[in-house]
């Protein structure tokens, strides 16, 4: 399963959206090492601009991008499914409530992961979603 991107003619394109630079760098390095094409954004507007111009197979997005109280990740989920219903979405949050988790699924998220999660756990969920097509 780990070699999926390396074996295909066209590696999957992943967008990582998180306001924490270290998280973005870690995920980007990990997925690029597996052969995926990876873009990154640190705020809602940057992510929306990338989504308007490129098709992504998977988006991994933090729920909060601006600090206390924000739930920008929910807006990104809605934007993605208006543009490309086939894009898989993983939301990450250290502050997720059952209500927010339910709302993320209602808006079209494929997975909601509560932080902290290891890179291996995130990658496992991501690659399973990509394998589903």
C-alpha positions in Angstrom: 0.0 0.0 0.0 2.8 2.5 0.8 4.2 2.2 -2.8 0.8 3.2 -4.4 2.0 6.6 -5.7 5.3 5.2 -6.8 3.7 2.4 -8.9 1.1 4.5 -10.7 1.7 6.5 -13.8 0.4 9.7 -12.2 1.1 10.1 -8.5 -1.8 11.4 -6.4 -1.8 15.1 -5.6 -2.3 16.0 -1.9 -3.0 19.4 -0.4 -2.0 19.9 3.2 -3.6 22.8 5.0 -2.4 23.7 8.5 -1.2 27.0 10.1 1.6 25.2 12.0 4.7 25.2 9.8 6.3 22.2 11.4 3.2 20.0 10.8 3.1 21.1 7.2 6.8 20.4 6.7 6.6 17.0 8.4 3.6 15.8 6.3 5.0 17.3 3.1 8.3 15.5 3.5 6.7 12.2 4.5 4.2 12.1 1.5 6.7 13.4 -1.0 9.1 10.6 0.1 6.4 8.1 -0.8 6.1 9.7 -4.3 3.0 11.9 -3.9 2.8 15.4 -5.3 2.2 17.7 -2.4 1.1 21.3 -2.1 0.6 23.2 1.1 -1.3 26.2 2.5 -1.3 27.9 5.8 -4.5 29.8 5.8 -8.1 29.5 4.4 -7.6 32.0 1.5 -4.4 30.3 0.4 -6.1 26.9 0.4 -9.1 28.2 -1.5 -6.8 29.7 -4.2 -5.0 26.4 -4.7 -8.3 24.5 -4.8 -9.6 26.9 -7.5 -6.7 26.1 -9.7 -5.8 22.5 -9.2 -7.5 19.2 -8.7 -6.5 17.2 -5.6 -7.0 13.6 -4.8 -6.8 14.2 -1.1 -6.8 17.2 1.2 -5.5 16.9 4.8 -6.7 20.0 6.7 -6.5 21.3 10.3 -9.9 22.4 11.6 -8.6 25.6 13.1 -6.4 27.9 10.9 -6.6 31.2 12.7 -6.3 30.4 16.4 -9.0 30.4 19.1 -12.5 29.5 18.0 -11.9 29.1 14.3 -13.4 26.2 12.3 -12.0 27.2 8.8 -11.5 23.5 8.0 -15.3 23.1 7.7 -15.4 25.8 5.0 -12.6 24.1 3.1 -14.6 20.8 3.2 -17.6 22.6 1.7 -15.5 24.3 -0.9 -13.9 21.1 -2.0 -17.1 19.3 -2.5 -18.6 22.1 -4.5 -15.6 21.9 -6.9 -14.7 18.3 -7.0 -16.8 15.7 -5.2 -14.2 13.0 -5.8 -11.6 14.7 -3.6 -11.1 12.9 -0.3 -10.8 15.0 2.8 -9.2 14.3 6.2 -9.8 16.9 9.0 -7.5 17.1 12.0 -8.3 18.8 15.2 -7.1 18.9 18.8 -10.4 20.8 19.6 -13.0 18.7 17.9 -16.3 18.2 19.7 -18.8 15.5 18.7 -21.0 18.3 17.1 -18.1 19.6 15.0 -17.1 16.1 14.0 -20.7 15.4 12.9 -20.8 18.6 11.0 -17.6 17.8 9.2 -19.1 14.5 8.0 -22.3 16.3 7.0 -20.3 18.7 4.9 -18.4 15.8 3.2 -15.3 15.0 5.2 -14.2 11.4 4.8 -12.3 11.2 8.1 -12.0 13.2 11.2 -8.9 12.6 13.3 -8.4 13.9 16.8 -4.9 15.2 17.5 -2.4 14.1 18.4 -2.0 11.4 15.8 1.3 9.9 14.6 2.4 10.5 11.0 1.9 6.7 10.5 -1.8 7.0 11.7 -2.5 10.0 9.4 -0.8 8.3 6.5 -2.7 5.1 7.0 -6.0 6.8 6.8 -4.9 9.0 3.9 -3.7 6.0 1.8 -6.8 4.0 2.6 -8.9 6.8 1.3 -6.7 7.2 -1.8 -7.0 3.5 -2.5 -10.8 3.8 -2.4 -10.5 6.1 -5.4 
